[in-house]
Amino acid sequence: MSAVTGGGSSRPDDEPHPGDEFVTLLHLEDERPGLHVRMFGSSEFFRLWLAQVVSATGDWLGLLAISLLAIRLGTGSEGAALSLVLAARIVPGFFFGPVAGVLVDRWDRKRVMVTCDIGRALVMVALPFVNSILGLFLASLALEAFTMLWSPAKEASVPNLVEKEYLATANSLSLVAAYGTFPVGAALMALFGRLSTALFSSSWADNLRLDDMGLAFYFNSLSFLVTAVLIATLALPKRLRAEKDAARGRRARLADPIAELKEGWQFIFVNPVVRTVNMGLATGLIGGGMLIPLGAIYADEVLGAGKSGLGVLISALGVGVAAGVALLSWVQRRVDKARLFTWSLIGSGVFLAAAASISQVHLSTSMVFGIGVCAGSVYVLGFTLIHENVEDNLRGRIFSTLYLLVRACVLLALVVGPLIEDGLDRLSNVLWDRHIEVVGMGIDVPGVRLTLWLAALIILASGAGAVASLRGGSPGMGIHSRDGKVGA
């Protein structure tokens, strides 16, 4: 070993200098990622998240404006007009949703999202000049078609932007972007109402439709364009030439979309984790979705708290969801996500049963908070498990199927929940005069309480089915897809 002599001392040339460690620390400090990267997993996902925030804010604003426009155009039959327009945002998913997943898996996903954002922006620019329910209905159909392509493409792209250990955090942030922006959209709607009155009262403003709804539509259009620019800058992986050639060959054959659709559905049934998530979320939402139309009746008849009580319950639910998402982001690396998904599903059923059984506002509010914690965990864990267990070439179909199931089950709950409540209320009134004695204790049993107990049973059954589904096969099971890759 050679030595370096200097200053009357010598040491081996590979012996570290006293200042080497300090220099190394400085170097590592320089390379340390920024705060937004540490929070979001990557600067690319941070950009996608910003796009989600902007897009979701515009979505909520646009939905409010479309609803108000439907009511104004449907003078004399406002309810029917609003229902028809909102149906245009729900019904197409049952027909176009599965096909959208096939298209997302065939096409370049970044191009799909950018094109859909531009298309939605053009529809929004035209909406201020729509003056009929039919025109509003057709515009809503177009918006929903673009959204059904955009959403699966976005979800399928997330694992390409963050490492696996950041997926739960990424889905938590996506949940915040999707639903936490509703108050912002509502506040903007109120702001545009004031601006249209204060600033745009002249005839030229009327010609440009610069009223409250027009401003909302123009802002929404701008938000979609900003989203398109942000997504266009994402570094999403390009498809290999062999995959493109195979896709062209498949497009030349008419039967292939059906075959690819079957492939996606087969994967859902074969893979135990994906099967568990789809079954658990869908069935659980049949029960959980009943809370939406029955919340006001529950707050009034069971708690005796009226409209103010409903506001307290909604706030508790929202805070609970936020707490569940935050807690999950902290513990997700140390838990079995599939098992925690099933236990969170069961927990939401237990809390719902407890909330329906309690007549005190404060205790019921704490139970509703527990429902929120479990529901937030179920949502984030479900999306994370699909991201982790589905190969890239299948993700579009899997997520479009998930959105289809969620849409169908929520719609079923919204329609069936009030009907069940009315029927059980009549039955309880005939059989027990809406009051029963259990172990010497009197319990009021209005239809809303019985319906919420039934909803809790549905959620608990969903959780039990999810446990059985996981036991039906190991999480590592999968099938071979058409290109030879294994969907694990």
C-alpha positions in Angstrom: 0.0 0.0 0.0 1.5 3.3 -1.0 1.7 6.3 1.4 1.5 10.0 0.9 4.1 12.0 2.9 3.6 15.6 3.8 4.2 17.7 6.9 6.3 15.0 8.6 3.4 12.6 8.7 2.2 9.8 6.4 -1.0 7.7 6.1 -2.4 5.2 3.6 -3.9 6.8 0.5 -7.2 5.1 1.1 -7.6 6.3 4.7 -10.3 8.9 4.8 -9.5 12.5 5.5 -11.0 14.1 8.6 -13.2 16.4 6.5 -14.5 13.6 4.2 -17.5 12.8 6.3 -18.6 16.5 6.4 -18.2 16.8 2.6 -20.3 13.6 2.2 -23.0 14.9 4.4 -23.1 18.2 2.4 -23.3 16.1 -0.8 -26.2 14.0 0.6 -28.0 17.1 1.8 -27.7 18.6 -1.7 -29.2 15.4 -3.1 -32.0 15.2 -0.6 -35.4 15.5 -2.4 -37.6 18.5 -1.8 -40.5 18.5 0.7 -43.1 18.0 -2.1 -41.3 14.9 -3.3 -41.1 13.5 0.2 -44.8 14.1 0.7 -46.1 13.0 -2.7 -43.5 10.3 -3.7 -42.3 12.1 -6.8 -42.4 15.4 -8.5 -44.3 13.8 -11.3 -47.2 12.7 -9.1 -47.1 16.1 -7.4 -47.9 17.6 -10.8 -50.6 15.0 -11.4 -52.1 15.8 -8.0 -52.1 19.5 -8.8 -53.9 18.7 -12.0 -56.5 16.7 -9.9 -57.0 19.6 -7.5 -57.6 22.0 -10.3 -59.8 19.6 -12.3 -61.9 18.5 -9.3 -62.5 22.1 -8.2 -63.8 22.9 -11.7 -65.8 19.7 -11.7 -67.7 20.6 -8.5 -68.2 24.2 -9.7 -69.5 22.9 -13.1 -71.8 20.4 -11.5 -73.4 23.1 -9.3 -73.7 25.5 -12.3 -75.3 22.7 -14.5 -77.7 21.9 -11.7 -78.7 25.6 -11.4 -79.1 25.9 -15.1 -81.3 22.8 -15.3 -83.6 24.3 -12.6 -83.8 27.6 -14.5 -84.5 26.0 -17.8 -87.0 23.6 -16.4 -89.5 26.2 -15.1 -92.6 24.5 -13.9 -90.9 21.1 -13.7 -87.6 21.9 -12.1 -87.3 18.5 -10.3 -87.8 16.5 -13.5 -85.4 18.7 -15.5 -82.7 18.3 -12.8 -83.2 14.5 -12.6 -82.9 14.2 -16.4 -79.7 16.2 -16.6 -78.1 14.4 -13.6 -79.2 11.0 -15.1 -77.0 12.0 -18.1 -74.0 12.0 -15.7 -74.9 8.5 -14.3 -76.6 6.3 -16.9 -73.9 6.3 -19.7 -71.4 4.7 -17.4 -73.4 1.4 -17.6 -73.0 1.2 -21.3 -69.8 3.0 -22.2 -67.8 2.3 -19.0 -66.5 -1.2 -19.8 -65.6 -0.2 -23.4 -63.7 2.9 -22.0 -61.5 0.6 -20.0 -60.5 -1.4 -23.1 -59.7 1.9 -25.0 -57.6 3.2 -22.1 -55.5 0.0 -22.1 -55.0 0.3 -25.9 -54.3 4.0 -26.2 -51.5 6.3 -24.9 -52.9 7.3 -21.5 -51.4 10.8 -21.4 -52.8 11.6 -24.8 -56.2 10.2 -23.6 -56.2 12.5 -20.5 -55.1 15.6 -22.4 -57.6 15.0 -25.2 -60.4 14.5 -22.7 -59.5 17.7 -20.8 -59.5 19.7 -24.0 -62.9 18.1 -25.0 -64.4 19.0 -21.6 -63.1 22.5 -21.9 -64.8 23.0 -25.2 -68.1 21.6 -23.9 -67.9 24.1 -20.9 -67.2 27.0 -23.2 -70.4 26.2 -25.1 -72.6 25.6 -22.1 -73.4 29.3 -21.3 -75.1 29.5 -24.7 -77.3 26.4 -24.1 -80.9 27.4 -23.7 -82.8 24.0 -23.6 -82.9 21.0 -21.4 -82.1 18.8 -24.5 -78.9 20.7 -25.1 -77.9 20.5 -21.5 -78.6 16.8 -21.5 -76.4 16.2 -24.5 -73.6 18.4 -23.0 -73.8 16.3 -19.8 -73.5 13.1 -21.9 -70.4 14.4 -23.6 -68.8 15.5 -20.3 -69.5 12.1 -18.8 -68.1 10.2 -21.8 -64.8 12.2 -21.5 -64.7 11.6 -17.7 -65.2 7.9 -18.1 -62.0 7.8 -20.2 -60.1 10.3 -18.1 -60.6 8.6 -14.7 -59.4 5.1 -15.5 -56.5 6.6 -17.4 -55.4 8.6 -14.4 -55.8 5.7 -12.0 -53.9 3.4 -14.3 -51.0 5.9 -14.5 -50.4 6.4 -10.8 -48.2 3.3 -10.3 -46.0 4.6 -13.1 -45.3 7.9 -11.2 -44.6 6.7 -7.6 -42.8 3.8 -6.0 -44.9 1.0 -4.5 -44.4 2.2 -0.9 -46.0 5.6 -1.7 -49.1 4.2 -3.4 -51.3 4.4 -0.2 -50.2 8.0 0.4 -50.8 8.8 -3.3 -54.4 7.4 -3.1 -55.0 9.3 0.1 -54.0 12.5 -1.6 -56.2 11.7 -4.6 -59.1 11.3 -2.2 -58.4 14.7 -0.7 -58.2 16.2 -4.2 -61.5 14.6 -5.3 -63.7 15.4 -2.4 -61.9 18.1 -0.4 -62.3 20.6 -3.2 -66.1 20.7 -3.0 -66.2 23.6 -0.5 -63.8 25.5 -2.9 -66.2 24.9 -5.8 -69.2 26.0 -3.8 -67.4 29.2 -2.6 -66.4 30.0 -6.2 -70.1 29.6 -7.2 -71.1 32.1 -4.6 -68.3 34.5 -5.6 -69.2 34.4 -9.3 -72.8 35.3 -8.2 -71.6 38.4 -6.6 -69.2 39.3 -9.4 -71.9 38.9 -12.1 -74.1 41.4 -10.2 -71.4 43.9 -9.3 -69.3 44.0 -12.5 -71.2 42.6 -15.5 -74.6 44.4 -15.6 -74.1 45.9 -19.1 -75.5 44.5 -22.4 -72.1 43.4 -23.7 -71.8 41.2 -20.6 -75.2 39.7 -21.3 -74.1 38.9 -24.9 -71.1 37.0 -23.5 -73.3 35.3 -20.9 -71.2 36.7 -18.0 -73.8 35.9 -15.4 -73.0 33.6 -12.4 -73.4 30.4 -14.4 -71.5 31.7 -17.4 -68.5 32.7 -15.2 -68.6 29.3 -13.6 -68.6 27.5 -16.9 -65.8 29.7 -18.3 -63.7 29.1 -15.1 -64.3 25.4 -15.4 -63.2 25.4 -19.0 -60.0 27.2 -17.9 -59.4 24.7 -15.2 -59.6 21.8 -17.7 -57.1 23.6 -20.0 -54.7 24.1 -17.0 -55.1 20.4 -16.2 -54.3 19.4 -19.8 -51.1 21.5 -19.7 -50.0 19.9 -16.4 -50.7 16.4 -17.6 -48.9 17.0 -20.9 -45.7 17.7 -19.0 -45.8 14.3 -17.1 -43.1 11.8 -17.9 -45.4 8.8 -18.4 -43.7 5.7 -20.0 -44.2 5.3 -23.7 -45.7 2.1 -25.1 -43.2 -0.2 -26.8 -43.3 -0.5 -30.5 -44.2 -4.2 -30.2 -47.2 -3.3 -28.0 -48.3 -0.6 -30.5 -48.1 -3.1 -33.4 -50.1 -5.6 -31.3 -52.7 -3.0 -30.5 -53.0 -2.1 -34.2 -53.6 -5.8 -35.0 -56.2 -6.0 -32.4 -58.0 -3.0 -33.6 -58.3 -4.6 -37.0 -60.3 -7.4 -35.5 -63.9 -6.6 -34.4 -64.1 -9.4 -31.8 -61.1 -8.2 -29.9 -62.8 -5.6 -27.7 -65.1 -8.3 -26.4 -62.2 -10.6 -25.8 -60.2 -7.9 -24.0 -63.3 -7.0 -21.9 -63.7 -10.7 -20.9 -60.0 -10.8 -20.1 -60.4 -8.0 -17.6 -63.5 -9.5 -16.0 -61.7 -12.9 -15.8 -58.8 -11.3 -14.0 -61.2 -9.8 -11.4 -62.7 -13.1 -10.6 -59.4 -15.1 -10.6 -57.2 -12.7 -8.6 -58.4 -12.9 -4.9 -57.2 -9.4 -3.9 -58.8 -7.7 -6.9 -62.0 -9.8 -6.4 -62.1 -8.9 -2.8 -61.7 -5.1 -3.4 -64.4 -5.0 -6.2 -66.8 -7.1 -4.2 -66.2 -5.3 -0.9 -66.4 -1.8 -2.3 -69.5 -2.5 -4.4 -71.5 -4.4 -1.9 -70.5 -2.2 1.0 -71.6 0.9 -1.0 -75.1 -0.6 -1.3 -75.4 -0.3 2.5 -73.3 2.8 2.9 -75.0 4.6 0.1 -78.3 4.5 2.0 -76.9 7.0 4.4 -77.1 9.7 1.7 -80.9 9.9 1.3 -81.7 8.8 4.8 -79.4 11.1 6.8 -81.9 13.9 7.2 -84.7 11.5 8.3 -82.3 9.9 10.8 -81.2 13.2 12.3 -84.8 14.3 12.6 -86.7 11.2 13.7 -84.1 9.2 15.7 -81.9 12.0 17.1 -84.5 14.8 17.1 -81.8 17.2 16.0 -83.3 18.5 12.8 -81.3 20.1 10.0 -78.6 21.3 12.4 -78.0 17.8 13.5 -77.6 16.6 9.9 -74.9 19.2 9.5 -73.1 17.9 12.6 -73.3 14.4 11.3 -71.9 15.3 7.9 -69.1 17.2 9.5 -68.2 14.2 11.7 -68.3 11.9 8.7 -65.9 14.2 6.8 -63.5 14.7 9.7 -63.6 10.9 10.2 -62.6 10.2 6.6 -59.8 12.7 6.8 -58.6 11.1 10.1 -58.7 7.6 8.5 -56.8 8.7 5.5 -54.1 10.4 7.6 -53.8 7.4 10.0 -53.6 5.0 7.1 -50.8 7.0 5.4 -48.9 6.7 8.7 -49.3 2.9 9.3 -49.7 1.5 5.8 -46.1 0.3 5.5 -46.5 -1.8 8.6 -49.8 -3.5 8.0 -51.3 -6.2 5.7 -53.3 -4.0 3.4 -55.7 -6.7 2.3 -56.6 -7.7 5.8 -56.9 -4.1 7.0 -59.3 -3.5 4.0 -61.6 -6.3 5.2 -61.5 -5.2 8.9 -62.1 -1.6 7.9 -65.1 -2.8 5.9 -66.4 -4.7 8.9 -65.7 -1.8 11.2 -67.8 0.6 9.1 -70.7 -1.9 9.5 -70.3 -2.1 13.2 -70.1 1.7 13.6 -73.2 2.1 11.4 -75.2 -0.4 13.5 -74.1 1.4 16.7 -75.0 4.8 15.3 -78.5 3.6 14.2 -79.1 2.1 17.7 -78.2 5.3 19.6 -80.6 8.2 20.1 -78.1 10.7 21.7 -76.6 13.2 19.3 -73.1 13.2 20.8 -72.7 9.5 21.0 -74.1 9.0 17.5 -71.8 11.7 16.2 -68.8 9.7 17.6 -70.1 6.6 15.8 -70.5 8.5 12.5 -66.9 9.7 13.0 -65.9 6.0 13.3 -67.8 5.3 10.0 -65.8 8.0 8.3 -62.4 6.6 9.6 -63.3 3.1 8.3 -64.8 4.4 5.0 -61.7 6.5 4.2 -59.5 3.5 4.9 -61.6 1.2 2.7 -61.4 3.7 -0.2 -57.7 4.3 -0.1 -56.8 0.6 0.6 -59.0 -0.6 -2.2 -57.4 1.6 -4.8 -53.9 0.9 -3.5 -54.5 -2.9 -3.6 -55.6 -2.7 -7.2 -52.5 -0.6 -8.1 -50.3 -3.1 -6.4 -51.9 -6.3 -7.8 -52.7 -5.4 -11.4 -50.3 -5.3 -14.3 -50.1 -2.1 -16.3 -51.7 -3.6 -19.4 -54.9 -4.4 -17.5 -55.3 -1.5 -15.2 -57.6 0.6 -17.4 -60.2 -2.3 -17.6 -60.0 -3.1 -13.9 -60.6 0.5 -12.9 -63.3 1.1 -15.4 -65.1 -2.0 -14.0 -64.6 -0.7 -10.4 -66.1 2.7 -11.3 -69.0 0.9 -13.0 -69.7 -1.2 -10.0 -69.4 1.7 -7.6 -71.8 3.8 -9.8 -74.3 1.0 -10.0 -74.3 0.2 -6.3 -74.6 3.9 -5.2 -77.4 4.5 -7.7 -79.2 1.3 -6.4 -78.8 2.5 -2.8 -80.1 6.0 -3.6 -83.2 4.6 -5.3 -83.9 1.6 -3.0 -83.0 3.2 0.3 -86.0 5.5 0.6 -88.3 2.8 -0.7 -87.1 0.4 1.9 -87.4 3.0 4.6 -91.0 3.8 3.7 -92.0 0.1 3.6 -90.3 -0.8 6.9 -91.8 2.3 8.5 -95.3 1.2 7.5 -94.6 -2.4 8.6 -93.2 -1.2 12.0 -96.3 1.0 12.5 -98.7 -1.9 11.9 -96.8 -4.5 13.9 -95.3 -2.7 16.8 -96.6 0.9 16.7 -93.0 1.8 15.9 -91.9 0.8 19.5 -90.7 -2.5 20.9 -89.6 -3.7 24.4 -86.2 -5.5 24.6 -85.1 -6.8 28.0 -87.3 -4.4 29.7 -86.0 -1.4 27.7 -88.2 0.5 25.2 -86.8 1.1 21.8 -88.3 3.2 19.0 -88.1 1.4 15.7 -89.1 3.9 12.9 -88.4 2.8 9.4 -85.2 4.8 9.1 -83.6 2.9 12.1 -84.6 -0.5 10.7 -83.3 0.5 7.3 -79.9 1.6 8.7 -79.7 -1.7 10.6 -80.3 -3.5 7.4 -77.6 -1.4 5.7 -75.2 -2.3 8.5 -76.0 -5.9 8.0 -75.3 -5.6 4.2 -71.9 -4.0 5.0 -71.0 -6.7 7.6 -72.0 -9.4 5.0 -69.8 -7.6 2.5 -66.9 -7.7 5.0 -67.5 -11.4 5.7 -67.6 -12.1 2.0 -64.3 -10.2 1.6 -62.7 -12.4 4.2 -63.9 -15.5 2.5 -62.7 -14.2 -0.9 -59.1 -13.6 0.5 -59.1 -17.1 1.9 -60.1 -18.5 -1.5 -56.6 -17.9 -2.9 -53.3 -16.4 -2.1 -52.7 -12.7 -2.9 -50.0 -13.7 -5.3 -52.3 -15.6 -7.6 -52.9 -14.2 -11.1 -53.5 -15.0 -14.7 -51.5 -14.7 -17.8 -52.7 -11.9 -20.0 -52.6 -11.9 -23.8 -49.1 -10.5 -24.0 -47.6 -13.1 -21.7 -47.3 -10.9 -18.6 -48.6 -12.1 -15.3 -51.1 -10.0 -13.5 -50.2 -10.6 -9.9 
